[in-house]
Amino acid sequence: MPDRLTAPYFQTDRFDEAGAALARVREIYAANQAFLRQALQRFVAGEDMGRVRACYPIVRVQTETVRRPDSRLSYGFVAGPGAYETTLTRPDLFGDYYLEQFRLLLKNHKVPLEIGVSEQPIPVHFSLAEHDHVEGHLTPERRLLLRDVFDLPDLAAMDDGIANGTLEFAYGEPHPLSLFTAPRVDYSLHRLRHYTGTSTDHFQNFVLFTNYQFYIDEFVRMGHALMARPVDAAQPRDDDDVIAFVEPGNVITRRVGAPTEPGDELGAPPPRLPQMPAYHLIRRDRTGITMVNIGVGPSNAKTITDHIAVLRPYAWIMLGHCAGLRNAQQLGDYVLAHGYVREDHVLDEELPLWVPIPPLAEIQRALETAVADVTRLEGYELKRIMRTGTVASTDNRNWELLPHGGPERRFSQSRAIALDMESATIAANGFRFRVPYGTLLCVSDKPLHGEIKLPGMANQFYRERVDQHLRIGLRAVELLRAQGLDRLHSRKLRSFAEVAFQ
């Protein structure tokens, strides 16, 4: 029998300081990743070996009191007495995030954090560096043997029972500290690279979604123009901290005057765009903007938000086009959603239709102020171009062709003022994953009133409105960033027994 390789040993230790706890997480993760990579290299080279296993780091906290910390908090504390834990991954990517969560737990509960090695195996696929492709060197027989030697991704460890509120616990079993286990996070990180064509290292904490390429074209134009403008110390601007612009294929454009960094040379435009390409305006503190073209339809909207949610963004906002449902609306008018009719159906199992999706005041105010700032209209005059109300989202692209007694009646009864195919999905998944969300749409046609999109009309409309709409979205992010992140995460998104991690 071949020898079984043994992962490095780490005892579980207690920490009263967040930085020291994070350092131990880094140490455990790095050692176990290195162990798996070395074992995989030996396997690829043809060595016969026994079972190889290394596990994720874990953080655990135990409290014996029902005393609550500051009741104004929306995260950073556990629900009551007991043991709470979660597995951790990629401290190189989530280091600042983990540090903040650790700091809040120590501050709010004044009990030590226990850091050690979990019993959750690291799948060998998740040990590979981004540019490693060792599986291509294996014969079919050797590839089949891989599952006998290494742990492969196990979907049973990756479901969303925590986020959905459906996870059941045995008596005395620790409760979760986070919405996502480490394997679930790693799975989404790999999916994001596939769907967006960019490394997860580039994703920023404010995310804009759109359903039209015109918005992406304008975002790219703005990104390159910003990179070509040097920072003026005499006249500071909000965008001075933007240091790079990243496009699919990890093509990085640095701010003029800024040096290149290791890895920049690895970027190359892909032969074809990925399914949902992402573009990133990067700030030093990761509070820049990621923009994703999700295409058309609720399926894509759910897929991308399922995965971006593991990055714990500060907010995501939908900027796209919609059908205006009211005769008084004009093409180019804006719709600020404060409610949703969910006929998209892609989240019906995870989030039942009886669950309301509330508007979040912080996002609503930022979007309304941004419209006023960019259009220079305010008060009663602002109502000429913007209407607040319910947005209906459907999974039927040709809903107009259904008998008029069906969807038209339901939309009228719901008081919907606009219809699209993605906004309700994005908002509902934001609610489900505790990510602040918002929607600002632009009326591009009025099918109920005979104003349908024709090629010439559509092209002219897009040219006239896309620039302004995008600038409104960027301005909203500026406002959200300026107001402070502690005010952004709403207690509306907490369940009865919420996890401690933001």
C-alpha positions as CSV (number, residue, x, y, z in Angstrom):
1,M,0.0,0.0,0.0
2,P,1.3,3.5,-0.8
3,D,2.0,5.8,2.2
4,R,-0.8,8.2,3.2
5,L,0.5,11.8,3.1
6,T,-0.4,13.8,6.3
7,A,-1.3,17.4,6.2
8,P,0.5,19.8,8.6
9,Y,-0.8,19.7,12.2
10,F,-2.2,22.8,13.9
11,Q,-3.7,22.8,17.4
12,T,-6.8,25.0,18.1
13,D,-5.8,28.2,19.9
14,R,-7.7,31.0,21.4
15,F,-7.1,34.6,20.4
16,D,-8.2,37.9,22.0
17,E,-6.8,40.1,19.1
18,A,-8.3,40.1,15.6
19,G,-5.0,40.5,13.8
20,A,-3.4,37.5,15.5
21,A,-6.5,35.4,14.8
22,L,-6.3,36.3,11.1
23,A,-2.5,35.5,11.1
24,R,-3.3,32.0,12.3
25,V,-6.0,31.6,9.6
26,R,-3.4,32.6,7.0
27,E,-0.9,30.2,8.3
28,I,-3.2,27.2,8.3
29,Y,-4.6,28.0,4.9
30,A,-1.2,28.5,3.3
31,A,0.2,25.3,4.8
32,N,-2.7,23.2,3.7
33,Q,-2.8,24.7,0.3
34,A,0.9,24.1,-0.2
35,F,0.5,20.5,1.0
36,L,-2.3,19.8,-1.5
37,R,-0.4,21.4,-4.4
38,Q,2.8,19.5,-3.7
39,A,0.8,16.3,-3.5
40,L,-1.0,17.0,-6.7
41,Q,2.3,17.7,-8.5
42,R,3.6,14.3,-7.3
43,F,0.4,12.7,-8.5
44,V,0.7,14.3,-11.9
45,A,4.3,13.1,-12.1
46,G,3.0,9.5,-11.8
47,E,3.7,8.8,-8.1
48,D,1.5,6.2,-6.5
49,M,0.1,7.5,-3.2
50,G,-2.6,6.9,-0.7
51,R,-5.4,9.2,0.3
52,V,-4.5,12.9,0.5
53,R,-6.6,15.3,2.6
54,A,-6.2,18.8,3.9
55,C,-8.9,20.8,5.6
56,Y,-10.1,24.4,5.8
57,P,-9.3,26.7,8.7
58,I,-12.2,27.3,11.1
59,V,-13.2,30.1,13.5
60,R,-15.4,29.4,16.5
61,V,-16.9,31.6,19.2
62,Q,-18.8,30.5,22.3
63,T,-21.0,32.7,24.5
64,E,-23.1,31.9,27.5
65,T,-25.2,35.0,27.8
66,V,-28.3,36.4,26.2
67,R,-27.1,39.9,26.7
68,R,-27.3,41.8,23.4
69,P,-24.7,44.3,22.1
70,D,-25.8,47.6,20.7
71,S,-29.3,47.0,19.3
72,R,-28.6,49.4,16.4
73,L,-26.1,46.9,14.8
74,S,-27.1,44.9,11.7
75,Y,-24.2,42.4,12.0
76,G,-21.1,41.6,14.1
77,F,-22.9,39.6,16.9
78,V,-24.4,36.2,17.4
79,A,-28.0,35.6,18.1
80,G,-27.7,34.1,21.7
81,P,-25.9,31.6,23.9
82,G,-24.1,28.7,22.3
83,A,-21.3,27.8,19.9
84,Y,-21.0,29.4,16.5
85,E,-18.5,28.5,13.7
86,T,-17.6,28.8,10.1
87,T,-14.9,27.5,7.7
88,L,-12.7,30.1,6.0
89,T,-11.0,30.3,2.7
90,R,-8.8,32.7,0.6
91,P,-7.5,35.0,3.4
92,D,-5.5,36.7,0.7
93,L,-8.8,37.9,-0.9
94,F,-11.0,38.1,2.3
95,G,-8.3,39.2,4.8
96,D,-9.7,42.7,5.4
97,Y,-13.3,41.3,5.6
98,Y,-12.3,38.6,8.1
99,L,-10.4,41.1,10.2
100,E,-13.5,43.3,10.5
101,Q,-15.7,40.4,11.4
102,F,-13.2,39.1,14.0
103,R,-12.9,42.6,15.5
104,L,-16.6,43.0,15.9
105,L,-17.1,39.6,17.5
106,L,-14.3,40.3,20.0
107,K,-15.7,43.8,20.7
108,N,-19.4,42.8,21.1
109,H,-19.0,39.6,23.0
110,K,-15.7,39.9,24.8
111,V,-14.9,36.2,24.5
112,P,-11.9,34.7,22.6
113,L,-12.0,33.4,19.1
114,E,-10.9,29.8,18.6
115,I,-8.9,29.3,15.4
116,G,-8.0,25.8,14.2
117,V,-8.4,23.2,11.5
118,S,-11.9,22.1,10.5
119,E,-13.1,18.6,9.4
120,Q,-14.2,20.1,6.0
121,P,-11.8,18.9,3.3
122,I,-10.4,21.3,0.7
123,P,-11.3,20.0,-2.7
124,V,-8.2,19.6,-4.8
125,H,-9.7,21.8,-7.6
126,F,-9.9,24.7,-5.1
127,S,-6.2,24.4,-4.2
128,L,-5.0,25.3,-7.7
129,A,-3.7,28.8,-8.4
130,E,-5.6,30.8,-11.0
131,H,-3.3,29.9,-13.9
132,D,-2.7,26.3,-13.0
133,H,-4.1,23.7,-15.4
134,V,-2.5,20.4,-14.3
135,E,-5.5,18.3,-15.3
136,G,-4.6,18.7,-18.9
137,H,-1.5,16.6,-18.3
138,L,-3.3,13.6,-16.9
139,T,-4.3,10.5,-18.9
140,P,-7.9,9.5,-18.8
141,E,-7.0,6.6,-16.4
142,R,-5.0,8.9,-14.2
143,R,-7.8,11.5,-14.1
144,L,-10.2,8.8,-13.0
145,L,-7.9,7.8,-10.2
146,L,-7.8,11.4,-9.0
147,R,-11.0,11.0,-7.0
148,D,-9.6,8.0,-5.1
149,V,-6.6,10.1,-3.9
150,F,-8.0,13.6,-3.4
151,D,-11.2,15.2,-2.2
152,L,-13.3,16.6,-5.0
153,P,-16.0,19.3,-4.7
154,D,-19.0,17.9,-2.8
155,L,-22.2,19.8,-3.6
156,A,-23.7,18.6,-0.3
157,A,-21.4,21.0,1.5
158,M,-22.3,23.9,-0.8
159,D,-26.0,24.4,-0.6
160,D,-27.6,27.6,0.5
161,G,-29.6,26.3,3.5
162,I,-28.0,28.9,5.8
163,A,-29.0,31.9,3.6
164,N,-32.4,30.4,2.9
165,G,-33.2,29.8,6.6
166,T,-33.9,26.2,5.9
167,L,-30.8,24.6,7.6
168,E,-31.8,22.4,10.6
169,F,-29.5,21.7,13.5
170,A,-29.2,18.8,15.8
171,Y,-29.2,19.6,19.5
172,G,-25.8,20.9,20.7
173,E,-24.6,21.3,17.1
174,P,-22.7,24.6,16.5
175,H,-24.6,27.3,14.5
176,P,-23.1,29.1,11.6
177,L,-21.2,32.4,11.8
178,S,-21.4,33.1,8.1
179,L,-24.0,32.7,5.3
180,F,-21.5,30.6,3.3
181,T,-19.2,27.8,4.1
182,A,-15.6,27.8,2.6
183,P,-16.4,25.3,-0.1
184,R,-19.5,27.3,-1.2
185,V,-17.3,30.4,-1.4
186,D,-14.6,28.6,-3.4
187,Y,-17.2,27.2,-5.8
188,S,-18.5,30.7,-6.5
189,L,-15.1,32.2,-7.0
190,H,-14.4,29.6,-9.7
191,R,-17.8,30.2,-11.3
192,L,-17.2,34.0,-11.3
193,R,-14.0,33.6,-13.3
194,H,-15.8,31.4,-15.8
195,Y,-18.9,33.7,-16.2
196,T,-17.2,37.1,-16.1
197,G,-13.8,36.5,-17.6
198,T,-12.0,38.3,-14.8
199,S,-10.3,37.3,-11.6
200,T,-12.2,37.6,-8.4
201,D,-9.3,39.7,-7.0
202,H,-10.6,42.6,-9.2
203,F,-14.2,42.7,-8.0
204,Q,-15.1,45.8,-6.1
205,N,-17.6,46.3,-3.3
206,F,-20.1,48.3,-5.3
207,V,-21.7,46.4,-8.2
208,L,-23.8,47.7,-11.1
209,F,-25.8,45.3,-13.2
210,T,-27.1,46.1,-16.7
211,N,-29.0,44.3,-19.3
212,Y,-27.6,46.2,-22.3
213,Q,-24.2,46.3,-23.9
214,F,-24.6,50.1,-24.6
215,Y,-24.1,50.7,-20.9
216,I,-20.9,48.6,-20.9
217,D,-19.6,50.5,-23.9
218,E,-20.0,53.8,-22.1
219,F,-18.5,52.4,-18.9
220,V,-15.4,51.3,-20.8
221,R,-15.2,54.7,-22.5
222,M,-15.4,56.4,-19.1
223,G,-12.9,54.0,-17.6
224,H,-10.2,54.6,-20.2
225,A,-10.8,58.4,-20.0
226,L,-10.3,58.3,-16.3
227,M,-7.1,56.3,-16.6
228,A,-5.8,58.9,-19.0
229,R,-6.4,61.7,-16.5
230,P,-3.6,62.3,-13.9
231,V,-4.4,63.0,-10.3
232,D,-4.4,66.7,-9.6
233,A,-3.3,67.3,-6.0
234,A,-4.4,70.9,-6.2
235,Q,-8.0,69.9,-7.1
236,P,-8.9,66.6,-5.3
237,R,-11.7,64.6,-6.8
238,D,-13.7,61.6,-5.6
239,D,-12.2,59.4,-8.3
240,D,-8.6,60.2,-7.4
241,D,-8.3,56.9,-5.6
242,V,-9.2,54.9,-8.7
243,I,-6.0,53.3,-9.7
244,A,-6.9,50.9,-12.5
245,F,-9.5,49.7,-15.0
246,V,-9.9,46.0,-15.7
247,E,-11.6,44.4,-18.6
248,P,-12.4,40.7,-19.5
249,G,-9.2,38.6,-19.8
250,N,-7.8,40.5,-16.9
251,V,-6.6,43.3,-19.2
252,I,-5.4,46.0,-16.8
253,T,-5.0,49.7,-17.6
254,R,-3.3,51.6,-14.9
255,R,-3.8,55.2,-14.1
256,V,-1.5,57.4,-16.0
257,G,1.8,57.8,-14.2
258,A,1.2,54.7,-12.1
259,P,3.7,51.8,-12.4
260,T,2.6,48.4,-13.6
261,E,2.4,45.6,-11.0
262,P,3.4,41.9,-11.1
263,G,0.8,39.9,-13.0
264,D,-0.4,42.8,-15.2
265,E,1.4,41.1,-18.2
266,L,-0.7,38.0,-17.9
267,G,-3.9,39.8,-19.1
268,A,-5.0,39.2,-22.7
269,P,-8.3,40.0,-24.5
270,P,-10.3,36.8,-24.7
271,P,-11.1,35.4,-28.2
272,R,-14.8,35.9,-27.4
273,L,-16.6,37.6,-24.5
274,P,-17.7,35.4,-21.6
275,Q,-21.4,34.9,-20.8
276,M,-21.6,37.9,-18.4
277,P,-18.5,40.0,-18.9
278,A,-17.4,42.1,-15.9
279,Y,-15.5,45.4,-15.9
280,H,-13.9,47.0,-12.8
281,L,-12.9,50.5,-11.7
282,I,-10.5,49.7,-9.0
283,R,-9.9,51.8,-5.8
284,R,-7.2,51.1,-3.3
285,D,-9.7,50.2,-0.6
286,R,-11.9,48.0,-2.9
287,T,-14.8,50.5,-2.8
288,G,-14.6,51.0,-6.5
289,I,-17.3,49.8,-9.0
290,T,-17.7,46.5,-10.8
291,M,-20.1,46.6,-13.7
292,V,-21.5,43.3,-15.2
293,N,-23.6,42.9,-18.4
294,I,-25.9,40.1,-17.3
295,G,-27.7,40.0,-20.6
296,V,-31.4,39.4,-20.8
297,G,-33.5,37.2,-18.5
298,P,-33.9,36.3,-14.8
299,S,-31.8,33.1,-15.1
300,N,-28.6,35.1,-15.7
301,A,-29.5,37.6,-13.0
302,K,-29.9,34.8,-10.4
303,T,-26.7,33.0,-11.5
304,I,-24.4,36.0,-11.2
305,T,-25.9,37.3,-8.0
306,D,-25.7,33.7,-6.5
307,H,-21.9,33.9,-7.0
308,I,-21.1,37.6,-6.4
309,A,-22.9,37.3,-3.0
310,V,-20.0,35.4,-1.5
311,L,-17.8,38.5,-2.0
312,R,-20.1,40.3,0.4
313,P,-20.4,43.5,-1.6
314,Y,-21.6,46.7,0.1
315,A,-24.5,47.1,-2.4
316,W,-25.6,46.1,-5.9
317,I,-27.8,48.2,-8.2
318,M,-29.6,47.4,-11.4
319,L,-29.4,49.9,-14.2
320,G,-31.2,48.9,-17.3
321,H,-34.1,49.4,-19.7
322,C,-37.7,48.6,-19.0
323,A,-41.2,48.8,-20.6
324,G,-43.2,51.7,-19.3
325,L,-46.7,50.6,-18.3
326,R,-48.3,54.0,-17.9
327,N,-49.5,56.2,-20.7
328,A,-48.1,59.4,-19.1
329,Q,-44.6,58.0,-19.2
330,Q,-42.2,59.2,-21.9
331,L,-39.3,57.3,-23.5
332,G,-36.3,58.1,-21.5
333,D,-38.1,58.6,-18.1
334,Y,-36.6,56.9,-15.1
335,V,-38.3,54.4,-12.8
336,L,-37.1,54.0,-9.2
337,A,-38.4,50.7,-7.9
338,H,-39.8,50.6,-4.4
339,G,-41.6,47.2,-4.8
340,Y,-41.5,44.2,-7.1
341,V,-44.0,41.8,-8.8
342,R,-42.0,38.6,-9.0
343,E,-43.1,36.7,-12.1
344,D,-39.5,35.7,-12.8
345,H,-39.9,32.3,-11.0
346,V,-36.2,31.5,-10.7
347,L,-36.2,32.1,-6.9
348,D,-39.5,30.6,-6.0
349,E,-38.0,27.6,-4.3
350,E,-35.3,29.6,-2.3
351,L,-37.5,32.6,-1.5
352,P,-41.3,32.0,-1.5
353,L,-43.4,34.6,-3.3
354,W,-45.1,35.5,0.0
355,V,-41.8,37.1,1.2
356,P,-41.9,40.9,0.6
357,I,-38.9,42.6,-0.9
358,P,-38.8,45.9,0.9
359,P,-37.2,49.1,-0.4
360,L,-34.0,50.1,1.4
361,A,-34.1,53.8,2.4
362,E,-30.3,54.3,2.1
363,I,-30.3,53.1,-1.5
364,Q,-33.5,54.8,-2.5
365,R,-32.3,58.2,-1.2
366,A,-29.0,57.8,-3.0
367,L,-30.6,57.0,-6.3
368,E,-33.2,59.8,-6.1
369,T,-30.5,62.3,-5.1
370,A,-28.3,61.1,-7.9
371,V,-31.0,61.6,-10.5
372,A,-31.5,65.2,-9.2
373,D,-27.8,65.9,-9.2
374,V,-27.2,64.7,-12.8
375,T,-30.3,66.0,-14.4
376,R,-30.3,69.2,-12.3
377,L,-34.0,68.8,-11.6
378,E,-35.4,68.7,-8.1
379,G,-38.7,68.7,-6.2
380,Y,-41.8,68.8,-8.3
381,E,-39.8,69.2,-11.5
382,L,-38.1,65.9,-10.9
383,K,-41.4,64.1,-11.2
384,R,-41.4,65.1,-14.9
385,I,-38.7,62.5,-15.6
386,M,-38.8,60.0,-12.7
387,R,-41.5,57.9,-11.2
388,T,-41.3,55.8,-8.0
389,G,-43.4,52.6,-7.9
390,T,-43.6,48.9,-8.4
391,V,-41.6,47.1,-11.1
392,A,-42.8,43.8,-12.5
393,S,-40.2,41.2,-13.7
394,T,-41.3,38.4,-15.9
395,D,-39.5,35.3,-17.4
396,N,-41.6,35.6,-20.6
397,R,-39.8,37.9,-23.1
398,N,-42.9,38.0,-25.2
399,W,-45.4,38.7,-22.5
400,E,-47.1,41.2,-24.7
401,L,-48.4,38.4,-26.9
402,L,-50.3,36.6,-24.1
403,P,-54.1,37.1,-23.9
404,H,-54.8,40.5,-22.4
405,G,-56.8,39.1,-19.6
406,G,-53.6,37.6,-18.1
407,P,-50.5,39.6,-17.4
408,E,-52.0,43.0,-18.2
409,R,-54.6,42.6,-15.6
410,R,-52.2,41.4,-12.9
411,F,-49.8,44.3,-13.6
412,S,-52.6,46.8,-13.4
413,Q,-53.8,45.3,-10.1
414,S,-50.3,45.4,-8.7
415,R,-50.0,49.1,-9.6
416,A,-46.8,48.3,-11.6
417,I,-45.4,51.2,-13.5
418,A,-42.7,49.3,-15.4
419,L,-41.7,45.8,-16.5
420,D,-38.4,44.1,-17.2
421,M,-36.9,40.6,-16.8
422,E,-34.1,41.0,-14.2
423,S,-34.8,43.6,-11.5
424,A,-37.0,41.6,-9.2
425,T,-34.5,38.7,-9.3
426,I,-31.5,41.0,-8.4
427,A,-33.5,42.6,-5.6
428,A,-34.8,39.3,-4.3
429,N,-31.4,37.7,-4.2
430,G,-30.0,40.8,-2.5
431,F,-32.7,40.4,0.2
432,R,-31.9,36.6,0.4
433,F,-28.2,37.1,0.7
434,R,-28.4,40.3,2.9
435,V,-26.8,42.5,0.2
436,P,-28.3,46.0,0.0
437,Y,-30.0,46.4,-3.4
438,G,-31.7,49.0,-5.6
439,T,-33.1,49.5,-9.1
440,L,-33.2,52.5,-11.4
441,L,-34.6,51.7,-14.8
442,C,-35.1,53.8,-18.0
443,V,-38.2,53.5,-20.1
444,S,-37.2,52.4,-23.6
445,D,-40.6,51.4,-25.0
446,K,-44.4,51.3,-24.1
447,P,-45.8,48.2,-25.7
448,L,-49.2,48.6,-24.0
449,H,-49.6,52.0,-25.7
450,G,-48.3,51.2,-29.1
451,E,-44.8,52.5,-28.7
452,I,-42.5,49.5,-29.5
453,K,-38.8,49.5,-30.2
454,L,-37.9,50.0,-33.8
455,P,-34.2,49.9,-34.9
456,G,-33.8,53.5,-35.7
457,M,-35.7,54.8,-32.7
458,A,-33.9,52.4,-30.4
459,N,-30.4,53.4,-31.5
460,Q,-31.2,57.1,-31.1
461,F,-32.7,56.5,-27.7
462,Y,-29.7,54.5,-26.4
463,R,-27.2,57.2,-27.6
464,E,-29.2,59.9,-25.8
465,R,-29.9,58.3,-22.5
466,V,-27.2,55.7,-21.7
467,D,-24.6,58.3,-20.8
468,Q,-26.9,60.1,-18.4
469,H,-28.3,57.0,-16.8
470,L,-24.8,55.5,-16.2
471,R,-23.6,58.8,-14.7
472,I,-26.6,58.7,-12.3
473,G,-25.5,55.2,-11.2
474,L,-22.0,56.3,-10.6
475,R,-23.2,59.3,-8.7
476,A,-25.4,57.1,-6.5
477,V,-22.3,55.0,-5.6
478,E,-20.4,58.1,-4.7
479,L,-23.2,59.1,-2.3
480,L,-23.4,55.7,-0.7
481,R,-19.6,55.6,-0.3
482,A,-19.6,59.1,1.3
483,Q,-22.4,58.4,3.8
484,G,-20.4,55.6,5.5
485,L,-20.7,51.9,5.2
486,D,-22.0,51.5,8.7
487,R,-25.2,53.1,7.7
488,L,-25.6,51.1,4.5
489,H,-26.3,47.6,5.9
490,S,-29.9,47.6,6.9
491,R,-31.4,45.7,9.8
492,K,-34.3,45.0,7.4
493,L,-32.2,42.2,6.0
494,R,-31.7,40.3,9.3
495,S,-33.6,37.1,10.1
496,F,-34.6,36.0,13.6
497,A,-31.4,34.2,14.2
498,E,-29.0,36.0,11.9
499,V,-25.4,35.0,11.3
500,A,-22.7,37.3,12.7
501,F,-20.7,37.9,9.6
502,Q,-21.8,40.8,7.4
